[in-house]
């Protein structure tokens, strides 16, 4: 029979090419060191595989397949095409999100590794298909459960829906036939998908039928997103199925999905995410879970949050939503979940009887619960004052682990006070925003606005946060010249200094044109060298875009008041920082000290930006007239000072005489 295949060497060679290149692709992905260039080579190799496969498939579709084993080969070829389609989809997804294989510091991204492992798994499955094509044993036709007519009939090839119906109808012969087909042709993903759907729909009997006939899957399976059957039972709100699966597969209790493309975490995370109090209580009350509770409480999803933290995040999100009956019901559910998790974590972690430190921490969580139960906005500030005072009193006596938890909890509490203010800013509700700003001042937490401002100026901030920033400044909720101090540097910069350092161009433009006098304020001593202007800050942080925007803006026609424009340009170009360096001198010192080629190029580019702006202004007659007026003023001041000195000398001489 093999001789029949060898009659067409081109067909066989194409199959070998696909197989060899798939193996090469797999080896590339298994390499320890990855780079963007490696990924590009993998994409090119993959493109070759697809092109060759299209030729093979065209041949397969046009050839006459005379007997059972050839039809079987064609079926395997179709399966290979399906797997390549899956691989194509995954590769496109990776390319679509502009995947970076390494972090700036050379650390592998966890989600990148997970993506590569999934692709390698698919490549392995493809390799299995190719192995069957090359090593097909003709004796298999005697053990096949299907006749030539069945294989040649498109209608007889079973689909996922056929398997689902057979399991639901308890049709054992059909279940056996379809499961055997899926397993013979390595369609294990379809078996998993069927099981997951039964778990989500609460079809206990159908799931038992499926598991009873399959040798390739069991109750501990996970799908491509690392969701177990328990995860799917929670998603489908299936309490009976949940309790059934807890007994069937206790090992799945600690399964923790770290999926990038969907919800992640443990089954406890899922019950919290889906706000299902009934499943939450059923899960925590089951005997199978109790023994694993210490580990389950600490499991985190891809976002790094454990179940308790998720309840607090959900509460914060609800506070920013429109108040209605559904919101209030969910708020109450999350509050009960949070209090239950507080209690469980205390019981799991504390000694018996609890130590003074453990009891203090328990008291803190009780006060946090009281804060969340207080729904009156004004009264909540009084509760917060008591809570904050108690937290400050006990923090020094907490262990490192308890201290981290306490700080995390208090941050969530602060968010709950900040969220209504932030929401009012986002919705342009000046009265409500002003009310909360006044409450901040009244209760000594004006720093809350400071934190929101810093968040708006962060590298990752969005356009919506820029609008919040402008709303706060426009409505006088914060003075832009006021020092904005972060928790790391305590440098006391104002918002314009921060905007330049973080390269927030739209905010730089907004602030300079709103109040040009703000741009004359230098940084205080104690950070960098001290006494820097905006150009010094941009150069120190290597922010070429900030530097270029400021100078291009000052050489444009955007300023109706030319005097302030020229004055600001002259100040920024010529003023010196604490060590006596102008911006250009600072760039030149960077050129002399550049440790790398990148640093050298960066300094050269910044030097050119300053020189180009200076050249542009030098050619401006109005600016030259401004410089002449400055020189004249300085000459007059010098002459006046000289006359005053002479007058003082004369007065002194006369008094001596």
DODOLUM-250363 format. One record per residue (C-alpha): residue in one letter; x, y, z. Coordinates in steps of 0.5 Angstrom, whole numbers, padded with zeros to 4 digits. Example, Ala and Ser with C-alpha at 12.3 -4.5 7.8 and 13.67 -1.06 7.14 Angstrom:
a, 0025, -0009, 0016
s, 0027, -0002, 0014
This chain:
x, 0000, 0000, 0000
x, 0006, 0005, 0002
x, 0008, 0004, -0006
x, 0002, 0007, -0008
x, 0003, 0013, -0004
x, 0011, 0013, -0007
x, 0008, 0014, -0014
x, 0007, 0021, -0012
x, 0013, 0024, -0009
x, 0011, 0031, -0009
x, 0006, 0029, -0004
x, 0010, 0025, 0000
x, 0016, 0031, 0000
x, 0011, 0036, 0002
x, 0008, 0032, 0008
x, 0015, 0031, 0010
x, 0017, 0039, 0009
x, 0011, 0040, 0014
x, 0013, 0035, 0019
x, 0020, 0037, 0019
x, 0018, 0045, 0020
x, 0013, 0044, 0025
x, 0019, 0040, 0029
x, 0023, 0046, 0028
x, 0018, 0051, 0030
x, 0017, 0047, 0036
x, 0025, 0047, 0038
x, 0025, 0054, 0037
x, 0019, 0056, 0042
x, 0023, 0051, 0047
x, 0029, 0055, 0047
x, 0031, 0058, 0053
x, 0033, 0065, 0050
x, 0028, 0068, 0046
x, 0028, 0075, 0043
x, 0023, 0079, 0038
x, 0028, 0077, 0032
x, 0027, 0069, 0034
x, 0019, 0071, 0034
x, 0020, 0074, 0027
x, 0023, 0068, 0025
x, 0018, 0063, 0028
x, 0013, 0067, 0024
x, 0016, 0066, 0018
x, 0017, 0059, 0019
x, 0010, 0058, 0020
x, 0008, 0062, 0014
x, 0012, 0057, 0010
x, 0008, 0051, 0014
x, 0001, 0054, 0012
x, 0003, 0055, 0004
x, 0006, 0048, 0004
x, 0000, 0045, 0007
x, -0005, 0049, 0003
x, -0002, 0045, -0003
x, -0002, 0039, 0000
x, -0009, 0040, 0002
x, -0011, 0042, -0005
x, -0008, 0035, -0008
x, -0012, 0031, -0002
x, -0018, 0034, -0004
x, -0017, 0033, -0012
x, -0015, 0026, -0011
x, -0019, 0019, -0011
x, -0019, 0016, -0005
x, -0020, 0008, -0006
x, -0021, 0005, 0000
x, -0022, 0005, 0008
x, -0015, 0007, 0010
x, -0014, 0012, 0005
x, -0020, 0016, 0007
x, -0017, 0015, 0014
x, -0011, 0019, 0012
x, -0016, 0024, 0009
x, -0019, 0025, 0015
x, -0013, 0026, 0019
x, -0011, 0031, 0014
x, -0017, 0035, 0015
x, -0015, 0034, 0023
x, -0009, 0037, 0022
x, -0012, 0043, 0018
x, -0016, 0044, 0024
x, -0010, 0044, 0029
x, -0006, 0049, 0024
x, -0012, 0053, 0024
x, -0012, 0054, 0032
x, -0005, 0055, 0031
x, -0006, 0061, 0026
x, -0011, 0064, 0031
x, -0006, 0064, 0037
x, -0001, 0066, 0033
x, -0005, 0072, 0030
x, -0007, 0074, 0037
x, 0000, 0074, 0040
x, 0002, 0079, 0034
x, -0004, 0083, 0035
x, -0003, 0084, 0042
x, 0004, 0086, 0040
x, 0007, 0081, 0044
x, 0014, 0083, 0047
x, 0018, 0076, 0049
x, 0023, 0080, 0054
x, 0022, 0085, 0059
x, 0026, 0091, 0059
x, 0030, 0088, 0065
x, 0031, 0081, 0061
x, 0025, 0078, 0065
x, 0021, 0073, 0062
x, 0013, 0075, 0062
x, 0009, 0070, 0065
x, 0003, 0070, 0060
x, 0008, 0070, 0055
x, 0011, 0063, 0057
x, 0004, 0061, 0058
x, 0002, 0063, 0051
x, 0008, 0059, 0048
x, 0007, 0053, 0052
x, 0000, 0053, 0049
x, 0003, 0053, 0042
x, 0008, 0048, 0043
x, 0002, 0043, 0046
x, -0002, 0045, 0039
x, 0005, 0043, 0035
x, 0005, 0037, 0039
x, -0002, 0035, 0037
x, 0000, 0037, 0030
x, 0006, 0032, 0030
x, 0002, 0026, 0032
x, -0003, 0027, 0026
x, 0003, 0027, 0022
x, 0006, 0021, 0025
x, 0000, 0017, 0024
x, 0000, 0019, 0016
x, 0007, 0017, 0016
x, 0007, 0011, 0020
x, 0000, 0008, 0018
x, -0001, 0001, 0020
x, -0006, -0002, 0015
x, -0008, -0007, 0020
x, -0012, -0002, 0024
x, -0018, -0002, 0019
x, -0020, -0009, 0022
x, -0020, -0006, 0029
x, -0024, 0001, 0026
x, -0031, 0002, 0029
x, -0033, 0005, 0022
x, -0034, 0002, 0015
x, -0032, 0005, 0009
x, -0039, 0008, 0008
x, -0039, 0011, 0014
x, -0032, 0015, 0013
x, -0034, 0017, 0006
x, -0040, 0020, 0008
x, -0040, 0027, 0011
x, -0046, 0026, 0015
x, -0043, 0020, 0019
x, -0037, 0024, 0022
x, -0040, 0026, 0029
x, -0040, 0033, 0031
x, -0040, 0036, 0038
x, -0047, 0037, 0038
x, -0048, 0029, 0037
x, -0044, 0027, 0043
x, -0048, 0032, 0047
x, -0055, 0030, 0045
x, -0052, 0022, 0046
x, -0050, 0024, 0053
x, -0056, 0027, 0055
x, -0061, 0022, 0052
x, -0057, 0017, 0055
x, -0055, 0013, 0049
x, -0050, 0009, 0050
x, -0048, 0006, 0044
x, -0048, 0013, 0040
x, -0044, 0015, 0046
x, -0039, 0010, 0045
x, -0038, 0011, 0038
x, -0037, 0018, 0038
x, -0032, 0018, 0044
x, -0028, 0013, 0041
x, -0028, 0017, 0034
x, -0026, 0023, 0038
x, -0021, 0019, 0042
x, -0018, 0016, 0035
x, -0018, 0022, 0032
x, -0015, 0026, 0037
x, -0020, 0031, 0038
x, -0019, 0031, 0046
x, -0021, 0039, 0046
x, -0028, 0037, 0044
x, -0029, 0032, 0049
x, -0026, 0037, 0054
x, -0031, 0042, 0051
x, -0037, 0038, 0052
x, -0035, 0036, 0059
x, -0034, 0044, 0061
x, -0041, 0045, 0058
x, -0044, 0040, 0062
x, -0041, 0043, 0068
x, -0044, 0050, 0066
x, -0051, 0047, 0065
x, -0051, 0043, 0071
x, -0052, 0036, 0067
x, -0049, 0031, 0072
x, -0052, 0025, 0069
x, -0049, 0027, 0062
x, -0043, 0028, 0065
x, -0042, 0022, 0068
x, -0044, 0018, 0062
x, -0039, 0022, 0058
x, -0033, 0020, 0064
x, -0036, 0013, 0064
x, -0034, 0012, 0056
x, -0028, 0016, 0056
x, -0021, 0014, 0057
x, -0017, 0020, 0055
x, -0021, 0025, 0060
x, -0023, 0025, 0067
x, -0026, 0030, 0072
x, -0019, 0033, 0074
x, -0019, 0036, 0067
x, -0018, 0043, 0065
x, -0019, 0047, 0058
x, -0014, 0051, 0054
x, -0016, 0057, 0059
x, -0014, 0053, 0065
x, -0021, 0053, 0068
x, -0023, 0046, 0071
x, -0030, 0043, 0071
x, -0031, 0047, 0078
x, -0029, 0053, 0075
x, -0035, 0052, 0070
x, -0040, 0050, 0075
x, -0039, 0056, 0078
x, -0040, 0060, 0072
x, -0046, 0057, 0071
x, -0049, 0058, 0078
x, -0049, 0050, 0079
x, -0049, 0049, 0086
x, -0051, 0041, 0085
x, -0046, 0040, 0080
x, -0041, 0044, 0084
x, -0042, 0039, 0090
x, -0042, 0033, 0086
x, -0035, 0035, 0083
x, -0032, 0037, 0090
x, -0033, 0030, 0091
x, -0031, 0027, 0085
x, -0024, 0031, 0084
x, -0022, 0034, 0090
x, -0015, 0036, 0087
x, -0019, 0041, 0083
x, -0020, 0045, 0089
x, -0013, 0048, 0088
x, -0013, 0049, 0081
x, -0011, 0056, 0079
x, -0012, 0059, 0072
x, -0007, 0064, 0070
x, -0011, 0065, 0063
x, -0009, 0072, 0060
x, -0015, 0072, 0055
x, -0021, 0071, 0060
x, -0022, 0071, 0068
x, -0017, 0068, 0072
x, -0016, 0065, 0079
x, -0019, 0059, 0084
x, -0026, 0057, 0084
x, -0026, 0062, 0090
x, -0024, 0067, 0086
x, -0030, 0066, 0081
x, -0035, 0065, 0086
x, -0033, 0072, 0089
x, -0032, 0075, 0081
x, -0039, 0072, 0080
x, -0042, 0075, 0086
x, -0046, 0068, 0088
x, -0047, 0068, 0095
x, -0050, 0061, 0095
x, -0044, 0058, 0092
x, -0039, 0062, 0096
x, -0042, 0059, 0102
x, -0043, 0052, 0099
x, -0036, 0052, 0097
x, -0033, 0054, 0104
x, -0038, 0049, 0108
x, -0036, 0043, 0104
x, -0031, 0038, 0108
x, -0027, 0037, 0102
x, -0025, 0045, 0102
x, -0024, 0046, 0109
x, -0018, 0042, 0109
x, -0015, 0046, 0103
x, -0018, 0053, 0106
x, -0011, 0056, 0108
x, -0008, 0055, 0101
x, -0015, 0057, 0098
x, -0015, 0063, 0101
x, -0008, 0065, 0099
x, -0009, 0063, 0091
x, -0009, 0069, 0087
x, -0011, 0070, 0080
x, -0007, 0073, 0074
x, -0008, 0080, 0077
x, -0005, 0078, 0083
x, -0011, 0079, 0088
x, -0013, 0074, 0093
x, -0021, 0073, 0094
x, -0021, 0078, 0100
x, -0018, 0083, 0096
x, -0023, 0082, 0090
x, -0029, 0083, 0095
x, -0026, 0090, 0096
x, -0025, 0092, 0089
x, -0032, 0090, 0087
x, -0034, 0094, 0093
x, -0030, 0100, 0090
x, -0033, 0099, 0083
x, -0040, 0099, 0086
x, -0039, 0106, 0089
x, -0037, 0109, 0082
x, -0044, 0106, 0079
x, -0051, 0109, 0079
x, -0054, 0107, 0085
x, -0060, 0102, 0084
x, -0063, 0096, 0087
x, -0058, 0091, 0084
x, -0052, 0095, 0086
x, -0055, 0095, 0093
x, -0056, 0088, 0093
x, -0049, 0087, 0090
x, -0046, 0091, 0095
x, -0049, 0087, 0101
x, -0047, 0081, 0098
x, -0040, 0083, 0097
x, -0040, 0086, 0104
x, -0042, 0079, 0107
x, -0037, 0076, 0103
x, -0031, 0080, 0105
x, -0033, 0080, 0113
x, -0033, 0072, 0112
x, -0027, 0072, 0109
x, -0024, 0077, 0114
x, -0026, 0072, 0119
x, -0024, 0065, 0116
x, -0017, 0069, 0115
x, -0016, 0070, 0122
x, -0018, 0063, 0124
x, -0014, 0060, 0119
x, -0008, 0064, 0121
x, -0008, 0066, 0128
x, -0006, 0062, 0134
x, -0011, 0059, 0140
x, -0012, 0064, 0144
x, -0010, 0069, 0139
x, -0004, 0073, 0141
x, -0004, 0081, 0142
x, -0002, 0082, 0135
x, -0007, 0078, 0132
x, -0012, 0081, 0136
x, -0010, 0088, 0134
x, -0011, 0086, 0127
x, -0017, 0082, 0128
x, -0020, 0089, 0131
x, -0017, 0093, 0125
x, -0021, 0088, 0120
x, -0028, 0089, 0125
x, -0027, 0097, 0124
x, -0026, 0096, 0117
x, -0032, 0092, 0116
x, -0036, 0098, 0120
x, -0033, 0103, 0115
x, -0036, 0099, 0109
x, -0043, 0098, 0113
x, -0043, 0106, 0114
x, -0047, 0108, 0108
x, -0048, 0115, 0110
x, -0042, 0119, 0106
x, -0041, 0124, 0111
x, -0041, 0120, 0117
x, -0036, 0115, 0114
x, -0031, 0120, 0114
x, -0032, 0120, 0122
x, -0031, 0112, 0122
x, -0025, 0113, 0117
x, -0022, 0118, 0122
x, -0023, 0113, 0128
x, -0020, 0107, 0123
x, -0014, 0111, 0121
x, -0012, 0113, 0128
x, -0013, 0106, 0130
x, -0009, 0103, 0124
x, -0003, 0108, 0126
x, -0003, 0106, 0133
x, -0002, 0098, 0132
x, 0002, 0098, 0125
x, 0009, 0099, 0129
x, 0007, 0092, 0133
x, 0005, 0088, 0127
x, 0009, 0083, 0123
x, 0011, 0084, 0116
x, 0006, 0080, 0113
x, 0000, 0083, 0118
x, 0003, 0090, 0116
x, 0003, 0089, 0109
x, -0004, 0086, 0109
x, -0006, 0092, 0114
x, -0003, 0097, 0109
x, -0007, 0094, 0103
x, -0014, 0094, 0107
x, -0013, 0101, 0108
x, -0011, 0103, 0101
x, -0018, 0100, 0099
x, -0021, 0104, 0105
x, -0018, 0110, 0102
x, -0021, 0109, 0095
x, -0028, 0108, 0097
x, -0027, 0115, 0100
x, -0024, 0118, 0093
x, -0028, 0114, 0088
x, -0034, 0119, 0089
x, -0030, 0125, 0088
x, -0027, 0122, 0082
x, -0033, 0120, 0079
x, -0036, 0127, 0080
x, -0030, 0129, 0077
x, -0031, 0125, 0071
x, -0038, 0127, 0070
x, -0037, 0134, 0071
x, -0041, 0135, 0077
x, -0038, 0141, 0080
x, -0042, 0141, 0086
x, -0041, 0134, 0089
x, -0034, 0134, 0087
x, -0033, 0141, 0091
x, -0037, 0138, 0097
x, -0032, 0132, 0097
x, -0026, 0136, 0096
x, -0029, 0140, 0102
x, -0030, 0134, 0106
x, -0022, 0132, 0105
x, -0020, 0139, 0108
x, -0025, 0138, 0114
x, -0022, 0132, 0116
x, -0015, 0133, 0114
x, -0014, 0128, 0108
x, -0013, 0133, 0103
x, -0007, 0129, 0101
x, -0013, 0124, 0097
x, -0013, 0130, 0092
x, -0006, 0130, 0091
x, -0006, 0122, 0090
x, -0011, 0123, 0085
x, -0007, 0128, 0081
x, -0001, 0124, 0081
x, -0005, 0118, 0078
x, -0007, 0122, 0073
x, 0000, 0124, 0071
x, 0003, 0117, 0072
x, 0006, 0114, 0065
x, 0000, 0109, 0064
x, -0006, 0114, 0065
x, -0011, 0115, 0060
x, -0014, 0121, 0056
x, -0020, 0120, 0061
x, -0015, 0121, 0067
x, -0013, 0127, 0063
x, -0020, 0130, 0063
x, -0020, 0129, 0071
x, -0014, 0133, 0072
x, -0016, 0139, 0068
x, -0023, 0139, 0071
x, -0019, 0139, 0078
x, -0015, 0145, 0076
x, -0020, 0149, 0072
x, -0025, 0148, 0078
x, -0020, 0151, 0083
x, -0020, 0144, 0087
x, -0013, 0144, 0087
x, -0008, 0150, 0086
x, -0003, 0148, 0080
x, 0003, 0151, 0083
x, 0002, 0147, 0090
x, 0007, 0142, 0091
x, 0005, 0135, 0089
x, 0009, 0130, 0093
x, 0009, 0122, 0092
x, 0011, 0117, 0097
x, 0017, 0115, 0094
x, 0021, 0121, 0093
x, 0018, 0127, 0097
x, 0021, 0132, 0092
x, 0015, 0137, 0093
x, 0015, 0138, 0085
x, 0009, 0142, 0082
x, 0004, 0139, 0077
x, 0008, 0142, 0071
x, 0015, 0139, 0074
x, 0011, 0132, 0074
x, 0008, 0132, 0067
x, 0015, 0134, 0064
x, 0018, 0128, 0068
x, 0012, 0123, 0066
x, 0012, 0126, 0058
x, 0005, 0128, 0059
x, 0005, 0133, 0053
x, -0003, 0134, 0053
x, -0002, 0136, 0060
x, 0004, 0140, 0059
x, 0001, 0144, 0054
x, -0005, 0145, 0058
x, -0002, 0148, 0064
x, 0003, 0153, 0060
x, -0002, 0156, 0056
x, -0007, 0156, 0062
x, -0002, 0160, 0067
x, 0005, 0161, 0063
x, 0008, 0164, 0070
x, 0007, 0156, 0073
x, 0013, 0155, 0068
x, 0018, 0160, 0071
x, 0018, 0156, 0078
x, 0024, 0152, 0079
x, 0024, 0145, 0083
x, 0026, 0145, 0090
x, 0033, 0143, 0093
x, 0033, 0136, 0095
x, 0032, 0132, 0089
x, 0036, 0132, 0083
x, 0041, 0137, 0083
x, 0036, 0142, 0086
x, 0033, 0149, 0083
x, 0032, 0146, 0076
x, 0027, 0149, 0071
x, 0023, 0145, 0066
x, 0028, 0144, 0061
x, 0033, 0141, 0066
x, 0028, 0136, 0069
x, 0026, 0134, 0061
x, 0034, 0133, 0060
x, 0035, 0129, 0067
x, 0029, 0124, 0065
x, 0031, 0123, 0058
x, 0024, 0126, 0056
x, 0026, 0128, 0049
x, 0019, 0129, 0047
x, 0017, 0134, 0053
x, 0024, 0138, 0051
x, 0022, 0138, 0044
x, 0015, 0140, 0045
x, 0016, 0146, 0050
x, 0021, 0149, 0046
x, 0017, 0148, 0039
x, 0011, 0151, 0043
x, 0015, 0157, 0045
x, 0018, 0158, 0038
x, 0011, 0158, 0035
x, 0005, 0163, 0034
x, 0001, 0160, 0040
x, 0002, 0166, 0045
x, -0002, 0172, 0044
x, 0003, 0176, 0049
x, 0009, 0176, 0046
x, 0013, 0179, 0052
x, 0011, 0173, 0056
x, 0013, 0168, 0051
x, 0020, 0171, 0050
x, 0021, 0172, 0057
x, 0019, 0165, 0058
x, 0024, 0162, 0053
x, 0030, 0167, 0055
x, 0029, 0164, 0062
x, 0028, 0157, 0060
x, 0035, 0157, 0056
x, 0039, 0161, 0060
x, 0037, 0160, 0068
x, 0042, 0155, 0072
x, 0040, 0150, 0076
x, 0044, 0149, 0083
x, 0051, 0147, 0080
x, 0051, 0153, 0075
x, 0049, 0149, 0069
x, 0044, 0152, 0064
x, 0040, 0146, 0060
x, 0045, 0146, 0054
x, 0051, 0146, 0059
x, 0047, 0140, 0062
x, 0046, 0136, 0056
x, 0054, 0137, 0054
x, 0056, 0134, 0061
x, 0051, 0128, 0059
x, 0055, 0128, 0052
x, 0062, 0127, 0056
x, 0059, 0122, 0061
x, 0055, 0118, 0056
x, 0056, 0111, 0058
x, 0053, 0107, 0052
x, 0052, 0109, 0045
x, 0044, 0110, 0047
x, 0046, 0115, 0052
x, 0050, 0118, 0047
x, 0045, 0119, 0042
x, 0040, 0121, 0046
x, 0044, 0127, 0049
x, 0046, 0129, 0042
x, 0039, 0129, 0040
x, 0037, 0133, 0046
x, 0043, 0138, 0044
x, 0040, 0139, 0037
x, 0033, 0140, 0040
x, 0036, 0146, 0044
x, 0040, 0149, 0038
x, 0035, 0148, 0033
x, 0030, 0152, 0038
x, 0035, 0157, 0039
x, 0037, 0158, 0032
x, 0029, 0159, 0030
x, 0029, 0165, 0036
x, 0035, 0168, 0034
x, 0032, 0169, 0027
x, 0026, 0172, 0030
x, 0026, 0180, 0029
x, 0021, 0181, 0035
x, 0025, 0176, 0040
x, 0032, 0180, 0038
x, 0028, 0187, 0040
x, 0026, 0183, 0046
x, 0034, 0182, 0047
x, 0036, 0189, 0046
x, 0031, 0191, 0051
x, 0033, 0186, 0056
x, 0041, 0189, 0055
x, 0038, 0196, 0055
x, 0035, 0195, 0062
x, 0041, 0191, 0065
x, 0045, 0197, 0062
x, 0041, 0202, 0066
x, 0041, 0198, 0072
x, 0048, 0197, 0072
x, 0049, 0204, 0071
x, 0044, 0206, 0077
x, 0048, 0201, 0081
x, 0054, 0204, 0080
x, 0052, 0211, 0081
x, 0049, 0209, 0088
x, 0055, 0206, 0090
x, 0059, 0212, 0088
x, 0054, 0216, 0092
x, 0055, 0211, 0098
x, 0062, 0213, 0097
x, 0062, 0220, 0097
x, 0057, 0220, 0103
x, 0062, 0216, 0107
x, 0068, 0220, 0105
x, 0064, 0226, 0108
x, 0062, 0223, 0114
x, 0069, 0222, 0115
x, 0071, 0229, 0114
